[in-house]
Amino acid sequence: MSVPPPLPALPTRKSTFPAGDVPKRANSSSGTSTIPLPPQPPPLLRTKSPAHLPLYRRLLFPLDPVEKIPKIVIGDGEEIETINERLHNLIALTLRAYILSWYTRFTRDRSLLPSIHSTIVHPVLSPILTDVYSDPDRLCEFILLDLPTLLSTHIRTYWEARAAVSVGLEDDIGEAYHARIPLLSVACEDGQYTLSPLYLATLSSALLPPEPKAPDVQRLMVREVLARSVLASVARRLYEPWFWYSLFLKFVGETGDERNPSRSRDEGEGGGKKIDQLVWERVASILSVFWGFWSLMISIMATYTAAPQGYTKRYEMCMEPVLGVGREILGVDGRGGLGIRSWRARLSWSVLEMVVGLFGPILDRLIPHLIHTHILTPRTSLRLIDLLEKLLFPLDGYPGPSPIDPTPAEAADLKRRAERRLGEIIPRPIRIVFCPSQKDVVNVLGPLSNPSCNAHLIGMILDSVIVTLIPDLAIDNPIVSSPNSEAEDGELSTQADKEVIFPQSESPTQQELEEREHELEVDLAEALVDS
């Protein structure tokens, strides 16, 4: 086999550069070069990748991720910044779950959520939450005055309705309750009272900004989400008695053996203590009680000194609604005629009211200050936002499936466990005086046992919350006695327990009242003369 001849050598071209001026390539190892490179453009200053931004920045502010976002709660401090971030995150989760989940099936446009937030959500929430942050006295009045009054009204009306059913005046407790408190926010559906869908839709429309500021389609979507997905779904759970029983058991814990295991072991072994040890333990316990009382008095005096004096006028006799709730819960007045009026319970409660009345000026200044410093704080707001996120979006930011309601047998078991646990945690002196029998303990949880009555309670609380947050939506109650009658503080006299509207034309004037009074005096004088 012959070997092919070698290829001819390629002709070489002489260099035209002088000796020693031949350019060299840039050495990657040394990084030096003898040929000047053309000028390079400056590198692009890229912002942070949108994938690494928070969810609310990507959904609510997709076009300006590097600019400062507008605040919902206008204020200063790191806690306010954290509250704004958590609120934006909660809004983004809500819009993603209830609007973006179906809106993307029709279009790939992602400008809807930013538009809804800028034209509807932010204009609605920012003024409300900013006013509450700057003036927390409205929430304090709701917690200290309005909420106890509503609870006492609910408990009293429940027992009155139950008494009417027991004597045959009414067929259903819900009907009897509604006859006494006919709320417009409650409607009967399938034999059970719930929050009216029309009321929730109207309330949502009233909360939204005017139509020129927001398109009709966006208003409709936000209204349906707020009315049906948020308010209706949350309120539906609050009607059910088993919800309150389970919440009570989660708060106080289940029934269990709370005895000290070491003490039980000592008692089982039959070991005893000497007399000097028992005396020393008794003396130590007495000293600890006195020391705790002394520390409590010192802290109360320090808190009272730090409390502003302006609270006294606004919260004068603020403990009366709280005492009213306790009076109705313990059934001091006999629970609408169904219970027995115990003279021991009434005497003990009268003594308590006398003591509270004696220290009334101190409590009127101390209690509101404690609410402002321990409840109405940014930390409480963060906890409330966390709770809402866990309730509405338990599955990693998405709404979970509707939990299965317990069966009637499971609901009855929850009720029995709650009643048994309540009987265990009531202090012995209070139980001896106010709840001597197991029936009295059961009656404490009685006002939460009817869904229709609970719906009325939720309706009253919702109305009060809306009026507290947005006073412009409230109207004055009609005058019951006279159109010229006024309260001592210049406010119109109202009737809290009834919602009856009296036309102005049917209300007697002051002159007519004086004429009627004169006629009664004349008739009484003639009757005395005839006798």
C-alpha positions, 0 to 999 in steps of 0.5 A: 500500500503506497503512502500519499505524498506530503502536502506542500507547505503554505506560503508565508507572508512577511510581516509589514510591522517593524521589528519589535512592534508586532502586537501581542494578544491579550494574555488571559492569565496576566490580564495585560494587552498592548492593543487599546480595546474599544470603549465598552458601554457601562453595565446595566444597573438591574434592580432586584429580580421581581421573583425575589420581591414580596408577593404584594410588590409583584401583584399590587405594584408590578410597574414600580418595584423600586419605588416606595409604596404608599402607606395604608396606615400613615404614621411613624415607627418600625411597627407601623412599617411592619403593619403596612407590609402585613396589610399589603400582604393580606390584601394581595392574598385576598385579591389573588385568591378571590379575583386572580384565580378566575380572572386569568382564565379570560385574559393575561392582563395583570393590571387589574389587581393594581387598578383595584388596589389603587382605586378602591382598596387603598382609598377605602382602608387608608382613611379608616385605619389612619383615623383609628390609629390617630384616635384610638378612643373610638375603639376603646369606647367600643370595647369598654362601653358598646360591646358589654352593652350589646352582650348584656342586651343579647343575654337578657333578650335570649332569656326573655325569648326562651321564657316566652316559648316556655309559656306558649307565647311563641313557637320558636326562640329565634322568632321570639328573639327577632320579635323583640329585636327586629334587626334589618341586618338579619333575615330568615332563610330556611327557618333560621335567621342569618345575616341578610345577603342584601344587607351585606351587599348594601354595606359593601357598596356603602364602603366602596368609593364613589363611582367616578373614582372606580369602574363599575366592573371593579366595584362589582367584583370587590363588592361580591368578594367583600360581601360573600367571600369575606363577611358571609363566610366568616359570619356563618361560622359565628352563628354556630354554637359548636364554634364557640364551644370549641373556641372556649375549649381551645382557650381554657384547655380540655378537662384533665387531672391538674394535680401535682404528680409529685404530690400525688406520689408522696400521698401514694407513698403515705409520707407526711409532713411535720408540724413545723413544716406545715406551719412554715408553709402556711406562714410563707403562703400568707407572706406571699399573699401579702407581698403580692397584694402590696406589689399589686397596689404599688403597680396600680398606683403607678399606673393611675398616676401615669394615666391622663386625666382626660379619661375621667369625663369621657369614661365616667361610670365605665364599669356599669356596662361590664357589671351589667354583663356579669349580672346577666351571665350569672343570672342574678335577676332570675334569667327572664323569670326561668330561674330563681332569684337567690337573695344570697346572689343578689346581696353579694352582687349588690355589695360588689356594685357598692365597692365598684361604685366607691372606687368608680373615679379611680376605675374611670381613669385606670381602666381606659389607660390599661386598654390603651397601653395593653390592648390598643397597641401595634403588637395587638394589630400584628397579632390580629393580622396574623390571625386573619391570615391563618383563618382565611388562607391556611394553605400557604397563602391560599384559602383552604377547603371549607372545614367539615361541620361537626355532626349533631352528636359531635356538637353535643359532645363539644357542649358537654365538654365545655360545660364540664370544663366551665364548672371546673374553672369557676372559682369555688366562692363564686360557684357557691354563691351564684352557681350552686347547681350544675344547671346554673353552670349550664345556663351560663353557656345558654345564650350561645346555644341558638344559631338564630339568636347568635345571628342577631348578636353578630348583626348588632356587633357588626353594626357597632363596629361599622359605626365605630370605624366609619361614623359618617354611615351612622344616623341618629336614632329617632326621638322617643319622648319628644322632638325637643328633648335632649340629653344632658350632654347635648345628645339626642335621647335614644332607646337602645333596646328597640329599633322603633321609628316614631314619626315626628307628626305623632310625637306630642309637643311640649304644649300638648304635654302641659295641657294633658298634665293640667287636665289630669290634675283637674280630674284628680282634684274633682275625684278627691272632692267627690270622695 
